[in-house]
Every structure is written in structure tokens, then in C-alpha cells.
Amino acid sequence: MKKLVVIAATCALLGSATAALAAGDATAGKAKSATCAACHNPDGNSTNPQYPKLAGQSADYLLKQLQEYKSGARVNAIMAGMVAPLSPQDMEDLAAYFASQQIARGAADPALAPRGEAIFRGGNLNSGVSACMACHGVAGAGNPAAKFPALAAQHAEYTELQLKAFRAMERANDAGQMMRSIAARLTDAEIKAVSSYIQGLQ
């Protein structure tokens, strides 16, 4: 219980912090996005569920991920190659472009949604899992100031892969190890359920 309070307080503190917004040019970003389209589609709504939807994600979060792929703080062989030639301005422009697009909505599996909603909104007190909405918002819109991503309508398969990567300590670019700490307490069934629920969030 104490761990849940600490995580919720940290989310609130980071959310209230003032953050410099990405200063990219969306028009320039569109012109630079051709190579991104192969995996993420021209408008950032990937059709392959293993690749994230970028459309509508906050520019600051997108910029952070690009910077961390480039620095090696977030590891992915494909993305490392993609960001290698990008300048800081290129990354800001791409982040601005994809943030300006509208995400395509998805649907949750009706069989998984009730359990997923319970975890998203209430966590699991017995295992020490905090509610996803504490950091990502009631509707999954994220917290741009804290660089917590929007989750609503993200592919369930991609979300599941990321939660398992956090749990296995294969992804380690989360502030204060918050996601690693939470994912470590989630079962495979809970991850699948909450990922499906997130896909259907409007």
C-alpha cells in the first residue's frame, strides 16, 4: 500500500512540473517522415500491432523516445538505425508531425475488458499494482508535462510487449523505474487484459 501511495504521489508531482514543450515544425516533420511510414504508416496509425501508433501522442513524449533510441537509453535495433542520421531538429519536427495526427480508435476484447478496466482504474491492492490512470489519466490521455504517454487506442499487442519488456528489465527508460516496478507485479493474464482494455479506450 505504501508503494502505491509513493507511485501516485510521484506521478502527481511530475505531472505538476513545468516542462519545455517540443518546438518542432509539423510541416517539416511530415516531409521528413517517409522512412517512418514503412512501419508506422504515413499518418502514424500503424497497421502492424507490434509497432506503436504514433498519431496523437504528445510531442514531448515522442521526442524523448527518439532521443533515447539515439542515446541508447532505449534499445531497439530497428529504431537505432532509424534515428542514427536524425538531427535534434529532425527529431523535434517528426515529434510535432505525429503529435498533430489523429489516432485511429480500436476495440477491446469484451471477454478481457472488465478485468482490464479494474486494473486500469483500480490497480491490484493485493499485489501492489497501482492504477494505470494515476499517471496516464482516466481516459488514457497521458500526462505530457511529465512525459507519461497517452495510452488510449494503442495496439494491445504493442502494449503487452512493452509491459513484458519492463517486467523483464529489457526496457529501462522509465522515470524512477516506475513502470518496471509496476510491471514486475503483473501476471501475464493481467497484462493481456489491461492491454486489451487500453486498446478500446476512447
Buried (B, 14 or more C-beta within 10 A) or exposed (E): EEEBEBBBEBBEEBBEEEBEBBEBBBEBBBEBBEEBEEBBBEBBBBEEBEBBBBBBBBBBBBBBBBBBBBEEEBBBEEBEEBBEEBEEBBBBBBBBBBBBBEBBEBEBBEEBBEBBBBBBBBBBEEEBBBBBBBBBBEEBBBBBBBBBBBBBBBBBBBBBBBBBBBBEEEBBBBBEEBBBBBBBBBEEEBBBBBBBBBBBBE
